[in-house]
Amino acid sequence: PRPMKNLVQVIDWATEFKLYHYSTTPRSVRNFVDRVSPDHPLSRYGATDPSENYLLALNDRLQSGCTLKGRLIRALMDEHADWSVMFAGFCEIHKAGHFFWQYQDRSHPGFAGEAHPLASALDVAYEHLDAQLAQVADKAGPDTNIVLLADRGMRANFRGDHLMAPLLQRLGYVPGRNTTRSGSGSGSGEHGSAGGGRPPGRRLRARIKNVIPASMRPFGRRLLGIPQPNWQATQVFQIPDVGNSYLRVNLRGREPRGVVEPAAYDDLLHSLRETFLGLVNPATGRCPVREVLFPQKLFHGPLRAHLPDLSVVWDDVAPI
């Protein structure tokens, strides 16, 4: 939140991904929000259960949530009638796309037929959004300039990012699952647990990362049995992202535990490029990679060294 004169903010209310936490500027606006739209379905949202009964309930919740958000936007416009610029986001359609696309896409493995109760769920979600946008536009009036943005399209999501880790292991750029960590103790494999139990889940690991100082994280990972990379045997590592695949070379002199000599940098990148462009998707007979880019060579500026060394753009015409 940024306190500024005449600024009203409602942050991380009814959002799918909590990048901050629910707060308002000024704080008194929170009482107004709670009174107008007291309980949005995404306010206390956890993991999504993929079962059919849960998704049927989620469909109803997203529709009501879209209505609540539209109501709040219009109420804020009334409460602050002298507003000059307003920005609002609807995230319900994003959630609907993730979980209801399969019910209207005939080529999807989860397609359940046109008679399924969720077959039109995605279309109905768009209709609810359109209705709320129309009411907001009517409230704004004919003299208001309105810009409508969508952060991404909606279609089948085919990519091969899930294959990157095993592919890098098979090619020898990343150590296999049974490789022993250096200095980690006798018999403790790279993916083993120091205490012999099951490593914590992704959500718990994310919380640990947020609260433990960076200097203490290696100790915390060992204590909790979270897998630790064997950097001495890692030439390339993947940067987590959504969509394309991004890789960085474990370059000596740049990375904390770099092993790849700078003289071998270009040869390694071009070898990776040729490998990815030589892959074949058995289902289509085509290469599943559309193009391979070198971001640090494409872009310039003082922060260029923070970019990935290699970007794999997947060809999304068919499942990979």
N, C-alpha and C positions, 0 to 999 in steps of 0.2 A: 504493500500500500504506500502511496505517495501523497501525504497531506498537502493539498494545494488549495488556493482560494477558489471557492465555487465548484470544487470538484467532488463528485459523488461516485464512489466505487463500491461494487459488490464483487468480491473476489472469491473464486473457487466455491461458489454456491451451485449445487446441482451440476457438477462437472464429472465426467467419467474418470479422468486422470487428475489426481490431486497434486498439482505442481507447487502449491503453497498450502494454505489452510483457509477455511471459510472465515472471512473478515470483511469489514466494511469501513469506508471512509466517508463521513465521520462515523464514529462508533454507534451513534444514535440511529443510523439507518438500519442497523441490524434488527432493532425492534420493529421497524416498519416492515422489513422483509418477512420476519416471522409472523407478523399479523396478516399480511396479504397472502403469502404462499408458505404456510407453516411447514409443510412436509413434502419435499420433492423426492421422488423415488430414488434419485441418485445421490441424495445428501449423505446417506450412510450405506453406501454401496460397497459390497465386497466382491469376491470372485463370482463369475457367472456359472451356474449349473447348466450343463448342456442338455439336461433331460427335457423331454417334450413338455411335461407339466410346468416346469419352471419357465420355459420359453413362452408358453401361452400366457402365464402370469406377467412375464416381463413385457410382452406386447401391450397389455393393458396399462402397465405402469409407465411405459414410455409415452403412450398417448396422453395419459393424464399429466405426465411431467411436462410435455410440450405445451399443454394448455396452461398449466401453472406458470411456466416461464413467460408465456405471452401475457398473462394477466399481470405478472409482476412488472414487466417492461412498461405496459400501459399505465399501471399505477404510479410508477416512478415518473413517467412523463407528466402525469397530472400533478403529482406532489411537487415537482420542480418545473413549473410551467414555463420558466424563463430559460430553459435549456437551449443551447445552440448547437452542440455536437453530442451525439450519442453513439455508443458502440455496444452491441449485444451479440451473444453467441448462443446458438442452439446446438447442443451436443447429442440430443436424443437420436437424430437421424444416423449419426455415426455408429452408435451402439446397435441400432436396428440393422444397419448394413452388415455388420460383422456376423450377426446371428440369424438373420432372416433371409439373407441372399440365397442360401441353399434351397429354400422352399419355393423359389420362383425361377431358378436356373435349371433347366431340364438336363444339362450336362453335368451338374454337380452330383457327386456320389451320394449326397444326403437328400436329393430330391425325392419327395414323398407323394407326388401326384398333385394334380390341379384341385382335387377335392379336399386336400389337407386344410385344416383351419388356419394355418399360417401361410398358405400359398399366396395370399394377397397382402400379407403383413407389411412388407416393405412399401408397397404402393400406398397403403393406408397411412403409414408413417409420414410419407411425403405429403399426403393430402392434409393431415393434421398440421404439418409445418406450414404449408401454403396458407391454410386458414388463419393461423396465428400471424404470419407475415402480413397478410391482407389487413387484419385488424390493426396492426402496428402502423402500417402505411396510412390507413384511414385516420388514425389518431394524429399522425404527424402532419397531415394536411397536404394539399396539392402544391404548396410552395416549397416543400422540403425536398432536398436532393437526397435520394436513397441509393446507396451502393450495396449490392448483394454479392457476397463472396462465398465460395465453397473452397475449403482447404485442399480437397482432393476429389477425384472422381469416384464413381461407384460402379464396380464391375468385379468379375472374378479375379481373385488375387493369386496369380501363379508366379512363384519365384523359387529359386533353389538355395536360398540362404541356409536352410536346414541341412544341406549337404556339405556346407563349407568346412565344418570341423572334421568330419570323417575324411573328406577329400584331402585336406592339408595333412592329416595324419598318414594317409595312405601314400602320399607323395614324399613323406619324410621331412616336411617343413616343420611339423609339430610332433613332439614325442607321443607315442601310443599310450594307451590307458595303463599299461603295466610298468611304465618307466618310473624308476625310483627317483624321488626328489633328492637333490644334493643337500646334505646336512639336515635331513628331516627325520633321521632316526632309522634304525635297522628295520628292514622289511616293510617300510611304509611306502606304498605305491603312490603314484601321482594322484590317483582318484580314490585312495584309501582314506579311512577315517582314523584319526589319531586315537580316538577312544573306542573304536570298534563299532560305534553306532551309526545310524543313518545321518548324513549331513543335513543341516537345516534347509528348509524350503526357500524358494526364491524370495518370497515376501519378507521372511525373517532376515535373510542375508541383506536385503535392501535396507531394512531398519538398522541393522548393525553398521552398515556402511555410513548411514547418516549420523550416527551418534558416536562412533569410535574415531578418534583422530587418525589421520592417515599413517602416522608413524607407528601406531599400535595395531594396525589391521593385520599384518602378517602373523603376529602373536595370537590375535583373536581367531584367525582362520585355523591355526594349528590347534588351539584349545577346543574349538567347536568341530573340528574334523572337516572343515570346508576344503575342497580340493585346491591345491596351490600349483600354479604353473611351474614347470621345470624350465626356467629361462635359459639355462646353459645349453639346452637341446632345442630351443625354439628359434627358428629363423624368421618366421612370419607369425603375426598374431592378428586376430580379428577384432575389429571395433564394433561393439553392439550397435545395431541400428534397425530400422524398419524399412523393408523394401529391397534396396540393392545391398551388396556386400562390400565392406570396406576393410582393407588390410593395411597394416604397417609392418615395415621391415624392422626386425630387432637389431637395429644398426648400432655398432660399437661407436661410442663417443656421443651418441644422441640419446639412446635409451639407457635407463639406469643399469641394466644388465645385458647390454648389447653384445652380440656375438658375431654378427655379419660385418666383415671388413668393408669400409667405404669403397674400396676398389672393386668389390664384387656386387655392389648395389645395383647398377644398371643391368648387368647380366641376369641377376636374380629376378628383377622386375620383368624383363623381356621373356625369360623362361616361364614365369607365371602366366604372362599374357598368352603365350603360345599354348600352354597347357589348357587354359580355360577356353580358348577359341577352338581347341581340338576336341572338346567334349561332345558327346552325342547323346541326345535324349532317345532311348529305345522306342518310346511311344510314338515319336514323330520322324525319327531318322535325321533330325536337324540338330544343330548346335543349340543348347539351351541358353547360351550367352549372346546377347545382342551386341555388346561392345565392352572393351576393357579400356579404362582411362587411367591416366597418371595425374591425379589432381595437383601434386606439387610441381609438376612441369607445366600444367595448364594455367595456374593462377600465380599471381605475384603479390608481394607485400610483406610486411614485417612479421606476420603470423603464419606465413606459408608452412613453416616447419611443423605446425600443429595439425596440418591436414593429413588425411590418409595418403599412403604412397600409391595405392592401387585401388580402383573401384571397379567392381564387376556389376554390369547392368544386365539383369536377367531378361530373357525373351519370354514375355508373359502370354504367348498365344496358346499355350497348352500346359497342362500340369507337368511338373518336373519331379 
